[in-house]
Amino acid sequence: MTTGEAPDGEYLKKLVEQSKRNGVKVKEATADMAYSSKDNIEYAKENGIKLISKLNPVISNGSGRSDEGFVYNKDADRYQCPAGHLAKKKKRAKRRNQKGRNERIVYHFDTKKCEECRMREGCCKAGAKTKTYSITILGETHKEQKEFQETEYFKERARQRYMIEAKNAELKQAHGLDKADSVGVVAMRKQSFITAFVANIKRIVKLMEVKAA
């Protein structure tokens, strides 16, 4: 459970490692496009995990400098800076006099916010009229994932993802998880655990009834 602005994709490794500690053998991870980052693809490959996550040109960090702390927010469809400010606009840009190189997406940030930012030193020069961050669309490191994405196995497994969303919808519509009962991440986490527990009990009872029949 995270706050609304937290990028989902950053939590793949944590969730997988948590599952392993609980005795689960993780051979496959199914998720939305936010999880198809370079780091996640490499982590999955190193750990023998099939990553069923479709590539999104916006988060294919071929030349995105992740060490600078800029991360993609899938809900806003924008990159956000280390201070948490979202880019105000984006546009495609071809590389001049560099034939054969991939296009980039350039994100433009509000320099007025930069001037007041606590992290402006070393990030944005005083009086700068522009502050941008760019990524390469579908870099070389994603070619293997793209090829995997086009296989029948990937397509079939991706089609099963609707069950995850269906369960999320059940938790929200039937059990009230669409609205927080209390304020704060800790309270929301507790509410989520209890809601998931109730849903699991319902599932267990249903399976017992089927078995008895």
Residue frames relative to the residue before (quaternion, step in Angstrom):
aa qw qx qy qz dx dy dz
M 1.0000 0.0000 0.0000 0.0000 0.00 0.00 0.00
T 0.0121 0.8087 -0.5855 0.0550 3.56 -0.73 1.08
T 0.6031 -0.5109 0.4430 0.4231 3.54 -1.31 0.03
G 0.7057 -0.5322 0.2865 0.3697 3.55 -1.21 0.52
E 0.7109 0.4704 -0.2755 0.4443 3.59 1.04 -0.69
A 0.5026 0.6741 -0.4205 0.3407 3.62 1.24 -0.20
P 0.4226 -0.7041 0.5072 0.2614 3.63 -0.83 0.94
D 0.4795 -0.7094 0.4389 0.2722 3.59 -0.67 1.11
G 0.6597 0.5885 -0.3128 0.3472 3.54 0.86 -1.03
E 0.6059 0.5940 -0.3516 0.3956 3.58 1.13 -0.56
Y 0.6958 0.5123 -0.2650 0.4280 3.58 1.21 -0.42
L 0.3716 0.7473 -0.4885 0.2544 3.62 1.22 0.08
K 0.6841 0.4912 -0.2932 0.4524 3.59 0.73 -1.06
K 0.6545 0.5221 -0.3116 0.4494 3.59 0.90 -0.92
L 0.6821 0.4909 -0.2884 0.4589 3.59 0.92 -0.91
V 0.6420 0.5158 -0.3198 0.4685 3.57 1.03 -0.81
E 0.6773 0.4901 -0.2948 0.4629 3.58 0.87 -0.95
Q 0.6194 0.5346 -0.3337 0.4681 3.57 1.08 -0.70
S 0.6420 0.5211 -0.3117 0.4681 3.57 1.01 -0.84
K 0.6413 0.5282 -0.3180 0.4568 3.58 1.00 -0.84
R 0.6534 0.5169 -0.3150 0.4545 3.58 0.96 -0.84
N 0.6847 0.4624 -0.2658 0.4967 3.55 1.21 -0.57
G 0.6370 -0.5891 0.3065 0.3913 3.56 1.26 0.32
V 0.5162 0.6407 -0.4187 0.3844 3.59 1.24 0.22
K 0.2912 -0.7292 0.5908 0.1854 3.58 -0.91 0.90
V 0.1819 -0.8193 0.5394 0.0686 3.56 -0.34 1.25
K 0.0234 -0.8092 0.5861 -0.0335 3.55 -0.51 1.22
E 0.7939 0.1179 -0.0305 0.5958 3.55 1.25 -0.46
A 0.0864 -0.7762 0.6227 0.0477 3.56 -1.12 0.71
T 0.1263 -0.7992 0.5866 0.0355 3.56 -0.72 1.11
A 0.1750 0.7892 -0.5637 0.1698 3.57 -0.72 1.05
D 0.5975 -0.5692 0.4116 0.3868 3.57 -1.27 0.14
M 0.7899 -0.3830 0.2246 0.4231 3.56 -1.35 0.04
A 0.5682 0.6234 -0.3833 0.3763 3.57 1.13 -0.54
Y 0.6901 0.4927 -0.2706 0.4557 3.59 1.20 -0.45
S 0.5838 0.6113 -0.3695 0.3858 3.60 1.23 -0.04
S 0.2622 0.7753 -0.5291 0.2241 3.58 0.98 0.79
K 0.6845 -0.4834 0.3540 0.4153 3.55 -1.27 0.33
D 0.6666 0.5149 -0.3047 0.4446 3.58 0.85 -0.96
N 0.6788 0.4927 -0.2964 0.4567 3.59 0.94 -0.87
I 0.6281 0.5303 -0.3331 0.4618 3.57 1.02 -0.78
E 0.6764 0.4864 -0.2876 0.4724 3.57 0.93 -0.90
Y 0.6356 0.5261 -0.3273 0.4605 3.59 1.01 -0.81
A 0.6574 0.5118 -0.3069 0.4601 3.58 0.94 -0.92
K 0.6550 0.5177 -0.3077 0.4565 3.57 0.96 -0.88
E 0.6714 0.5106 -0.2924 0.4506 3.57 0.92 -0.93
N 0.7612 0.3633 -0.1874 0.5035 3.57 1.11 -0.65
G 0.5238 -0.6787 0.3944 0.3308 3.57 1.23 0.37
I 0.4719 0.6677 -0.4386 0.3729 3.57 1.09 0.70
K 0.3390 -0.7102 0.5777 0.2167 3.58 -0.93 0.89
L 0.1918 -0.7996 0.5631 0.0822 3.57 -0.56 1.17
I 0.1272 -0.7914 0.5969 0.0340 3.56 -0.40 1.28
S 0.3898 0.6778 -0.5090 0.3599 3.52 0.32 1.33
K 0.3706 -0.7600 0.4907 0.2104 3.57 -0.49 1.18
L 0.5070 -0.6564 0.4730 0.2973 3.53 -1.02 0.82
N 0.1295 -0.7468 0.6478 0.0761 3.51 -1.11 0.77
P 0.4981 -0.6825 0.4348 0.3115 3.63 -0.63 1.02
V 0.6452 0.5564 -0.3189 0.4152 3.54 1.07 -0.73
I 0.7808 0.3030 -0.1759 0.5174 3.60 1.03 -0.64
S 0.4357 0.6544 -0.4879 0.3793 3.57 1.21 0.43
N 0.1493 -0.8670 0.4715 0.0611 3.55 0.24 1.28
G 0.0066 -0.8384 0.5448 -0.0139 3.57 0.70 1.04
S 0.8059 0.0347 -0.0233 0.5906 3.58 0.91 -0.84
G 0.3439 0.7249 -0.5161 0.2999 3.56 1.22 0.45
R 0.3236 -0.7721 0.5162 0.1805 3.58 -0.74 0.99
S 0.1727 -0.8454 0.4988 0.0812 3.54 0.35 1.32
D 0.5920 0.5910 -0.3718 0.4025 3.60 1.17 -0.52
E 0.6125 0.5525 -0.3529 0.4417 3.59 1.23 -0.29
G 0.5546 -0.6587 0.3691 0.3497 3.58 1.23 -0.10
F 0.4877 0.6307 -0.4559 0.3957 3.59 1.23 0.21
V 0.0175 -0.8140 0.5797 -0.0325 3.60 -0.79 1.02
Y 0.4816 -0.6770 0.4861 0.2710 3.54 -1.21 0.62
N 0.1887 -0.7555 0.6203 0.0944 3.56 -0.95 0.98
K 0.3232 -0.8028 0.4689 0.1764 3.56 -0.23 1.31
D 0.6366 0.5451 -0.3420 0.4249 3.61 1.03 -0.68
A 0.7308 0.3838 -0.2212 0.5193 3.57 1.03 -0.78
D 0.2882 -0.7668 0.5083 0.2656 3.59 1.29 -0.38
R 0.5965 0.5142 -0.3685 0.4940 3.54 0.99 0.92
Y 0.4439 -0.6162 0.5573 0.3357 3.55 -1.31 0.28
Q 0.1656 -0.7617 0.6128 0.1301 3.54 -1.19 0.51
C 0.4921 -0.6828 0.4683 0.2689 3.54 -1.07 0.81
P 0.7229 -0.4423 0.2962 0.4405 3.62 -1.23 0.17
A 0.6685 0.4915 -0.2988 0.4714 3.58 1.17 -0.55
G 0.5827 -0.6239 0.3504 0.3854 3.58 1.30 -0.06
H 0.5097 0.6420 -0.4312 0.3771 3.61 1.25 0.14
L 0.3726 -0.7362 0.5257 0.2066 3.56 -0.92 0.94
A 0.5378 -0.5897 0.4852 0.3573 3.57 -1.15 0.61
K 0.4295 -0.7247 0.4780 0.2486 3.56 -1.02 0.77
K 0.7975 -0.0274 0.0067 0.6027 3.59 1.22 -0.42
K 0.1646 -0.7686 0.6088 0.1072 3.56 -1.31 0.26
K 0.0384 0.7917 -0.6096 0.0003 3.55 -1.22 0.40
R 0.5164 -0.6288 0.4873 0.3169 3.55 -1.20 0.60
A 0.0422 -0.7983 0.6008 0.0058 3.55 -1.10 0.70
K 0.3042 -0.7395 0.5742 0.1757 3.55 -0.84 1.02
R 0.4713 -0.6631 0.5001 0.2967 3.55 -1.14 0.64
R 0.3749 -0.7452 0.5094 0.2111 3.57 -0.67 1.06
N 0.8643 0.0438 -0.0705 0.4962 3.54 -1.02 0.95
Q 0.6203 0.4908 -0.3616 0.4936 3.59 1.13 0.67
K 0.1057 -0.8421 0.5284 0.0192 3.53 0.49 1.26
G 0.7880 0.3167 -0.2436 0.4685 3.54 -1.00 0.86
R 0.5891 0.5667 -0.3750 0.4373 3.60 1.23 -0.24
N 0.5594 -0.6226 0.4348 0.3321 3.56 -1.10 0.68
E 0.5345 -0.6011 0.4857 0.3423 3.53 -1.21 0.58
R 0.3027 -0.7351 0.5762 0.1901 3.51 -1.28 0.36
I 0.2646 -0.6840 0.6376 0.2359 3.52 -1.36 0.23
V 0.1739 -0.7993 0.5725 0.0564 3.55 -0.70 1.14
Y 0.1838 -0.7829 0.5900 0.0722 3.56 -0.80 1.08
H 0.2090 -0.7912 0.5691 0.0805 3.56 -0.86 1.05
F 0.2007 -0.7965 0.5640 0.0847 3.56 -0.84 1.03
D 0.5593 -0.6084 0.4596 0.3253 3.54 -1.26 0.52
T 0.3227 -0.7868 0.4954 0.1773 3.59 -0.35 1.22
K 0.5471 0.5969 -0.4075 0.4224 3.60 1.19 -0.35
K 0.6496 0.4859 -0.3049 0.4990 3.56 1.09 -0.75
C 0.6138 0.5670 -0.3390 0.4323 3.55 1.09 -0.77
E 0.6427 0.5473 -0.3213 0.4291 3.58 1.00 -0.84
E 0.7389 0.3913 -0.2109 0.5063 3.57 1.12 -0.69
C 0.4992 0.6998 -0.3973 0.3213 3.58 1.31 -0.17
R 0.4944 -0.6677 0.4820 0.2782 3.56 -1.04 0.83
M 0.7247 0.4073 -0.2307 0.5057 3.60 1.23 -0.40
R 0.3335 0.7987 -0.4599 0.1982 3.58 1.26 0.29
E 0.5865 0.5934 -0.3769 0.4023 3.61 1.11 -0.62
G 0.8197 0.1672 -0.1639 0.5227 3.55 -0.73 1.11
C 0.6815 0.4580 -0.2855 0.4943 3.57 1.27 -0.09
C 0.8050 0.0211 0.0343 0.5919 3.55 0.87 -0.99
K 0.4065 -0.7309 0.4975 0.2305 3.57 -0.73 1.07
A 0.5820 -0.5905 0.4347 0.3516 3.55 -1.11 0.71
G 0.8243 0.2034 -0.1748 0.4987 3.56 -0.87 0.98
A 0.4041 0.7231 -0.4756 0.2962 3.61 1.25 0.07
K 0.3681 -0.7440 0.5203 0.2005 3.56 -0.98 0.88
T 0.7896 0.1770 -0.1043 0.5782 3.57 1.21 -0.42
K 0.0375 -0.7431 0.6667 0.0445 3.54 -1.30 0.52
T 0.0388 0.8303 -0.5503 0.0795 3.56 -0.47 1.18
Y 0.1085 -0.7373 0.6605 0.0917 3.51 -1.37 0.32
S 0.0835 -0.8334 0.5462 0.0099 3.59 -0.75 0.98
I 0.1286 -0.7633 0.6278 0.0822 3.56 -1.25 0.56
T 0.4465 -0.6592 0.5326 0.2870 3.54 -1.24 0.47
I 0.4124 -0.7145 0.5092 0.2452 3.55 -0.93 0.89
L 0.8531 -0.0951 0.0133 0.5129 3.55 -0.76 1.13
G 0.0363 -0.8338 0.5500 -0.0315 3.54 0.31 1.27
E 0.7472 -0.4209 0.2892 0.4253 3.53 -1.35 0.16
T 0.6491 0.5638 -0.3248 0.3941 3.57 0.97 -0.81
H 0.6866 0.4861 -0.2815 0.4616 3.59 1.23 -0.31
K 0.4098 0.7419 -0.4631 0.2593 3.59 1.21 -0.03
E 0.6549 0.5127 -0.3187 0.4547 3.60 0.93 -0.86
Q 0.6584 0.4992 -0.3098 0.4706 3.57 0.98 -0.86
K 0.6299 0.5321 -0.3356 0.4555 3.58 1.04 -0.73
E 0.6469 0.5080 -0.3133 0.4746 3.56 1.00 -0.83
F 0.6391 0.5158 -0.3135 0.4766 3.58 1.03 -0.84
Q 0.6338 0.5579 -0.3164 0.4324 3.56 1.03 -0.84
E 0.7043 0.4662 -0.2590 0.4686 3.57 1.12 -0.62
T 0.5174 0.6348 -0.4225 0.3884 3.61 1.25 0.04
E 0.6114 -0.5578 0.4150 0.3779 3.57 -1.22 0.47
Y 0.5997 0.5710 -0.3614 0.4286 3.59 1.05 -0.73
F 0.6697 0.4959 -0.2967 0.4664 3.58 0.85 -1.00
K 0.6725 0.5151 -0.3018 0.4374 3.58 0.85 -0.97
E 0.6628 0.5055 -0.3032 0.4618 3.55 0.98 -0.86
R 0.6779 0.4824 -0.2917 0.4720 3.58 0.93 -0.88
A 0.6318 0.5355 -0.3298 0.4531 3.59 1.05 -0.76
R 0.6261 0.5475 -0.3385 0.4400 3.59 1.09 -0.68
Q 0.6463 0.5332 -0.3203 0.4420 3.59 1.17 -0.47
R 0.4908 0.7010 -0.4142 0.3101 3.56 1.27 -0.25
Y 0.5171 0.6563 -0.4183 0.3561 3.59 1.19 -0.45
M 0.5920 0.5910 -0.3676 0.4064 3.60 1.13 -0.60
I 0.6100 0.5432 -0.3447 0.4626 3.56 1.13 -0.66
E 0.6796 0.4795 -0.2855 0.4761 3.55 0.90 -0.95
A 0.6165 0.5483 -0.3450 0.4474 3.59 1.09 -0.70
K 0.6558 0.4934 -0.3079 0.4814 3.57 1.02 -0.79
N 0.6171 0.5331 -0.3417 0.4672 3.59 1.03 -0.72
A 0.6476 0.5202 -0.3093 0.4630 3.55 1.01 -0.86
E 0.6278 0.5340 -0.3299 0.4602 3.59 1.03 -0.78
L 0.6559 0.5202 -0.3088 0.4515 3.56 0.93 -0.93
K 0.7045 0.4633 -0.2603 0.4703 3.57 1.01 -0.82
Q 0.7651 0.4108 -0.2095 0.4495 3.58 0.76 -1.06
A 0.7664 0.3706 -0.1955 0.4870 3.57 0.95 -0.85
H 0.8052 0.2847 -0.1246 0.5051 3.58 1.12 -0.60
G 0.5883 -0.6679 0.3356 0.3087 3.58 1.20 0.43
L 0.4134 0.7275 -0.4702 0.2807 3.60 1.19 0.34
D 0.5095 0.6439 -0.4241 0.3821 3.60 1.25 0.03
K 0.7717 0.2372 -0.1390 0.5735 3.57 1.25 -0.24
A 0.4299 -0.7092 0.4999 0.2498 3.57 -0.87 0.98
D 0.4076 -0.7111 0.5203 0.2398 3.58 -0.96 0.89
S 0.7965 0.1239 -0.0388 0.5905 3.56 1.15 -0.71
V 0.5727 -0.6056 0.4383 0.3364 3.57 -1.28 0.25
G 0.7432 0.4291 -0.3050 0.4128 3.57 -1.09 0.74
V 0.6098 -0.5826 0.4084 0.3493 3.53 -1.22 0.63
V 0.6313 0.5445 -0.3390 0.4359 3.60 0.96 -0.84
A 0.6679 0.4951 -0.2947 0.4711 3.57 0.93 -0.92
M 0.6540 0.5073 -0.3106 0.4673 3.57 1.00 -0.83
R 0.6198 0.5426 -0.3397 0.4539 3.57 1.07 -0.72
K 0.6517 0.5074 -0.3092 0.4715 3.58 0.95 -0.86
Q 0.6428 0.5234 -0.3159 0.4616 3.57 0.98 -0.88
S 0.6517 0.5226 -0.3080 0.4553 3.58 1.01 -0.84
F 0.6427 0.5263 -0.3190 0.4563 3.58 0.97 -0.88
I 0.6774 0.4935 -0.2905 0.4617 3.57 0.88 -0.97
T 0.6494 0.5229 -0.3095 0.4572 3.57 0.99 -0.88
A 0.6574 0.4990 -0.3019 0.4772 3.58 0.98 -0.88
F 0.6129 0.5517 -0.3389 0.4529 3.59 1.06 -0.76
V 0.6552 0.5099 -0.3018 0.4686 3.58 0.94 -0.92
A 0.6613 0.5078 -0.3049 0.4603 3.59 0.93 -0.93
N 0.6548 0.5115 -0.3122 0.4606 3.59 1.02 -0.78
I 0.6263 0.5283 -0.3356 0.4648 3.59 1.01 -0.78
K 0.6302 0.5304 -0.3265 0.4636 3.58 0.98 -0.85
R 0.6633 0.5121 -0.2940 0.4598 3.55 0.96 -0.89
I 0.6461 0.5227 -0.3121 0.4604 3.58 0.99 -0.87
V 0.6529 0.5122 -0.3078 0.4653 3.58 0.94 -0.91
K 0.6486 0.5232 -0.3149 0.4544 3.57 0.96 -0.86
L 0.6677 0.4953 -0.2963 0.4702 3.58 0.95 -0.88
M 0.6199 0.5352 -0.3330 0.4674 3.59 1.09 -0.71
E 0.6497 0.5167 -0.3119 0.4623 3.57 1.00 -0.82
V 0.6397 0.5179 -0.3157 0.4721 3.57 1.02 -0.84
K 0.6654 0.5082 -0.2975 0.4589 3.58 0.94 -0.90
A 0.6584 0.5170 -0.3020 0.4561 3.58 1.02 -0.84
A 0.6419 0.5240 -0.3168 0.4616 3.55 1.11 -0.72
